[in-house]
């Protein structure tokens, strides 16, 4: 839609309804059908379940043994000892993340089960992530209306909605999309303050800013205040202005943060001890920055390389869009001499900079400082940069609208055409290669057929996108990319992945145990120590080392043992037998598994 009428439509309720429909179309297909995923999702969901149980189970059925520090230095307690203050996974406190995501997931399960934790399912714990994704996309749209063309605001929100990293996280019972929602809401409030800084001060944006920051702290610690704080720093450095900061009402912020965050900090410190809480906080912040945790290392540039795939199809113009944003945000005087001389003159050139449009200044300040921090810290995971994606989406969408208007320079168009081929190859790998490959992992003919059909549709759309750009129809090309991403989400999450039985070892193990008549029997596992087994057995599964098998089997003669093939040979003479075998791919451990289910024949 062009002209004033199109702009009005993109600002109104119909545009918001369209975004909501798009979000639900790409987030719902796998919500209930994908089994619990190792390892983080299983841990989050189990901790939320135990928190839910601590309120909903009859008092006599709760394990409320107090949390204590053992002689070996471990902090242990009853499964329900933490209440709503300390998340617990079996007998261990889970303090790596603050409590809000557990509150949200537990509340979701409470609503859908009507207060009966025995009726819960993994999809109930995923609903807060889905809602977080929807909030983030709608907030990106409304935020974008303050910064860019209304059509770019709507397109940017759509690009965020369908990118693979957001679609995947919307189907995961984790904290990342709640964090994205809170950070985007905080940046929406900051944007409102920034673009209206010459008007009379208003309390509502400042209050919204600090409430969103406080909620972000309760979701995932320092990340929301870090992104907002670095954005403020970037705005001040680029614009050379700082007086506008008074409009954020810092004193109000101290009050809000104290009221919202301090009660939980005090409560958890009293439960687990201040030394334990301080050690965990240090390890999860400075510890992750200084050294890679759990093997999650990556060199500088890690996130830039992954962006092309994780933000597809929005990554079609992201590089061009960043250059465009930089040029519109700030211009430096030309230096004298060669390239090295101009670099040496950079401080003087920066002092003589010309500051451009407020919109681009804010987007640049949002992206650059935080991105540099994420690239420099030692621990790296693909979702770490998610809080920056709304800004990248708006940048990219604004560049698409410029190109559609013919307002993009020839050099940018040439860079676009060169990068488009790489974009198309990445799109084919995601939309065609991934569903077909996953469908071959035990998916059967239904999954393979859906993958081939969906992949064919996506390939056709990507092919037409390339042709549309070559003909000068950039907006049409980007729209077809969005449609291809939506088809991919439907096929991959709704059909191919849930049916890939070789990936879902835990689901097959639990089903085999039930078929053998051991549904309520004690369960122990040797070697296969994935958290999904804890969730699938409602916390009954115990983890053993091979040396602990004899003692456990003597104590649990009616139990079930899951172990690598051949591990339980010595049990065969004691009345135990191999009841079933399960083979598959342990995607979390990066290895093939050949497991036996052992028990006494009934």
Secondary structure as UniProt FT lines:
FT   HELIX           3..11
FT   HELIX           13..27
FT   TURN            29..33
FT   TURN            38..39
FT   HELIX           40..56
FT   HELIX           59..61
FT   STRAND          68..69
FT   TURN            71..72
FT   STRAND          75..76
FT   TURN            79..85
FT   STRAND          88..89
FT   TURN            90..91
FT   STRAND          92..93
FT   HELIX           100..113
FT   TURN            114..115
FT   HELIX           117..119
FT   HELIX           122..145
FT   TURN            146..147
FT   HELIX           150..162
FT   HELIX           164..169
FT   TURN            170..171
FT   HELIX           176..195
FT   TURN            196..198
FT   HELIX           203..220
FT   TURN            221..222
FT   HELIX           223..239
FT   HELIX           243..248
FT   HELIX           250..272
FT   HELIX           274..282
FT   HELIX           283..287
FT   HELIX           288..290
FT   TURN            294..295
FT   TURN            300..301
FT   HELIX           302..310
FT   TURN            311..313
FT   HELIX           314..316
FT   HELIX           318..329
FT   STRAND          330..331
FT   HELIX           339..344
FT   HELIX           346..351
FT   STRAND          354..355
FT   HELIX           358..376
FT   HELIX           382..388
FT   HELIX           389..405
FT   HELIX           410..428
FT   HELIX           429..434
FT   HELIX           435..439
FT   TURN            440..442
FT   HELIX           444..470
FT   TURN            471..472
FT   HELIX           474..491
FT   HELIX           492..496
FT   HELIX           497..499
FT   HELIX           501..503
FT   HELIX           505..515
FT   TURN            516..517
FT   TURN            519..520
FT   STRAND          523..526
FT   HELIX           531..536
FT   TURN            537..539
FT   STRAND          541..544
FT   HELIX           546..548
FT   HELIX           549..555
FT   TURN            557..558
FT   STRAND          560..564
FT   TURN            565..568
FT   HELIX           569..574
FT   STRAND          576..586
FT   TURN            587..590
FT   STRAND          591..600
//
